[in-house]
Amino acid sequence: MGRKVLVLGEAREGALRHVSFEAIAAGATVAEGGEVVGVLVGKGVKNLGDELIHYGANRVIVTEHDDLDSYTSDGYAQALLAVIQEEKPEAIIFGHTALGKDLSPKLAARLDKGLISDVTALEAAGGNLVFTRPIYSGKAFEKKISTEDFIFATIRPNNISALEKDTNRTGDVKEFDVEIKNLRTIVKEVVRKATQGVDLSEAKVVIAGGRGVKSEDGFKPLEDLADVLGGAVGASRGACDAEYCDYSLQIGQTGKVVTPDLYIACGISGAIQHLAGMSNSKVIVAINKDAEANIFKVADYGIVGDLFEVVPLLTEEFKKL
Ligand code: FAD
């Protein structure tokens, strides 16, 4: 049969986020031999089209407009609805990112369609497409089959493998003019916080600190370890509430959801709300001086000890590799 699937490529500061490539791979599964069409929305994003093709898109549509320079759900929804009207796809895939979480329900509601959000796995089985997604804050997973004629899904970063990049793949990258009107939100200026290089939601290694780090300075050994491993620093809400770090680092039910290859929890007790944001990490290491701490129940490796002794030792050992 084969479906036509649109996949939104998400750009940030002139580069595509890796989840865009994972979404292309998910799109290829949903397409079942049909066409995967990458969509880029923004300003100055056309040059990113080829990369979507190298990761498996058959072609790319670019909608550029001055009013799309910064993300607004209003502007992006207008652009995407115009593309949907033109292309008449049978499915749309987004990354389950801040942008995807904001935009996808709006579009699904406009089109009067259901939305399968936060998909962690996807397979074509027995003539059906089966979507796996977490429920009850990650304590269980459900498998869903769409009964609609149109599939709308967001995929969780770091769960569905991107296809191998192949620079020999070719395809059209075409501009599509859109009219953006009556925007209810205009972004005048974007003030960025100084952040470290690795994006927490997409990081392969996360070193997270809890109330056990005891102060803002207590994060320094965690940052050193993250630097050596090329990872990002995250935090529990306990650490954020205590003002040891910014809330943008919070992981958990009311923070970011991460699925890195390696998650090192330092001085984090393992409250259920924290586990909701990290328990699907591939390998979990817990460092806590309380051997009874709940975090050890989800950890693959546990170190009972003082994080201020253990973390610098780990950093020194990893430096030798
Ligand atoms: P604590 O529970 O105080 O644990 C600190 C740990 O550090 C202890 O286990 C202690 O043994 C250990 N420790 C202390 N010193 C050291 C040392 N030197 N070396 C090693 N270990 C040490 N929490 C989140 O994280 N994310 C969320 O998104 C979130 N959302 C929430 C939503 C709601 C509606 C509610 C009610 C709560 C939410 N929480 C969330 C809060 C959550 O319930 C916990 O309060 C919080 O996760 C605790 O943070 P913590 O583990 O850092 O602190």
Residues whose N, C-alpha, C, O or C-beta is under 5 A from the ligand:
A	BS01	FAD	G210 R211 G212 A235 S236 R237 G238 A239 I251 G252 Q253 T254 G255 G267 I268 S269 G270 A271 Q273 H274 I287 N288 K289 D290 A293 G305 D306 L307 F308
